[in-house]
Amino acid sequence: RFSDPALFDQPIVYWSGDRAFPPLSDAEVVGLRRFVTLGGFVLVDAASPTSPGFDGSVRRELARALERAPLRPLPTTHTIFRSFYLLGRPVGRVEGPAQLEAVQLDGRVGVLYSRHDLGGALARDNFGGWEHDVVPGGDAQRELATRLAVNVVLYALCLDYKDDQVHAPFIMRRRGVPP
């Protein structure tokens, strides 16, 4: 729960759901606000992206907790799309919308919202098999979802450290400029 003091022992919170949920308590709203404003990172992942229930509940609670910083589309030029892998768009278990959404505080993404079921693309059963099919792109899409997850974790832990310097030689070659 966002009201649990142990929340502050972790740099990243993964918040997933597939249906509407009741409003957070006042203590949970305060905890969410404090976690994000003190530097925590929340990845919100809609496990059933086409169902409006979870989406509506998340938007309601984020508006309560972070009223001065609304969710906004995150451009694919953001560091999250190039913190390790160079990605052109977000995907997960489903292809979903062409962008992620984010709450940014002073230029830092504190909440990242994915309507792609990223966790569903990565979920494995007890035998190591994939729990869910990935549609429409199958294994290639699952690989891109894994790359997005790596980028998100790197961003959450390092922010924009060195921004694009890891890829500078590759990008320069792609643009036809010697490194």
Secondary structure, 3 states (H helix, E strand, C coil): CCCCHHHHHCCEEEEEECCCCCCCCHHHHHHHHHHHHCCCEEEEEECCCCCHHHHHHHHHHHHHHCCCCCCEEECCCCHHHCCCCCCCCCCCCECCCCCEEEEEECCEEEEEEECCCHHHHHCECCCCCECCCCECCHHHHHHHHHHHHHHHHHHHHHCCCCCCHHHHHHHHHHCCCCC
